[in-house]
Amino acid sequence: MEFKRIKDLREDHDMYQKDVAKLLGISQQYYSEYEKGKRTIPIQHLITLAKFYETSIDYIVGLTDENNFKKTS
């Protein structure tokens, strides 16, 4: 399953894959596979991403379109 929103959130925060991978304690290649849907994201990583991006896991996985994130310029 592809998680397009993790890429969108990362780009909205002007971050590179290597930055998010470091946050999660994994390699950039491993994180890239999350974005492409080649690897399932563990719940602990979803929790970390939701906290970091200040949004819900439901938003990240596409169960809701409501995002609490406020983009800063």
C-alpha positions in Angstrom: 0.0 0.0 0.0 1.4 3.4 -1.0 1.3 6.1 1.6 1.3 9.2 -0.6 0.6 11.5 2.4 4.0 10.7 4.1 5.7 12.1 1.0 3.3 15.1 0.9 3.9 15.9 4.6 7.6 15.5 4.2 7.6 17.9 1.3 5.3 20.4 3.1 8.0 20.5 5.8 10.8 21.1 3.3 12.5 17.9 4.3 14.4 15.2 2.5 13.9 11.5 2.8 17.2 11.3 4.7 15.9 13.7 7.3 12.8 11.7 8.0 14.8 8.5 7.9 17.1 9.9 10.6 14.0 10.8 12.7 12.8 7.2 12.5 16.3 5.7 12.9 16.3 3.9 9.6 18.1 4.3 6.3 17.0 6.7 3.5 16.5 3.7 1.2 14.3 1.9 3.8 12.2 5.1 4.2 11.9 5.5 0.4 10.3 2.1 0.3 7.6 3.3 2.7 6.8 6.2 0.4 6.7 3.9 -2.6 4.5 1.3 -0.8 7.1 -1.4 -1.1 7.4 -1.8 2.6 4.7 -1.7 5.4 5.2 1.1 7.9 5.4 -0.2 11.5 2.9 1.3 13.9 5.7 2.9 16.0 6.9 4.8 12.9 3.4 5.9 12.2 3.1 7.2 15.7 6.4 9.0 15.4 5.4 10.6 12.1 2.0 11.7 13.4 3.5 13.3 16.5 6.3 15.0 14.4 3.9 16.3 11.8 1.2 17.1 14.4 -1.5 15.2 12.6 -3.3 11.9 13.0 -2.4 8.4 11.9 -5.8 8.3 10.3 -4.8 11.2 8.1 -1.4 9.6 7.2 -3.0 6.3 6.1 -5.9 8.0 4.3 -8.8 7.2 6.6 -9.7 10.9 6.9 -9.0 14.0 4.9 -8.9 16.2 8.0 -5.3 17.3 8.8 -4.4 19.3 11.8 -1.1 20.4 10.3 -0.7 24.2 9.8 1.9 24.9 7.1 4.4 27.6 8.0 6.0 29.7 5.3 
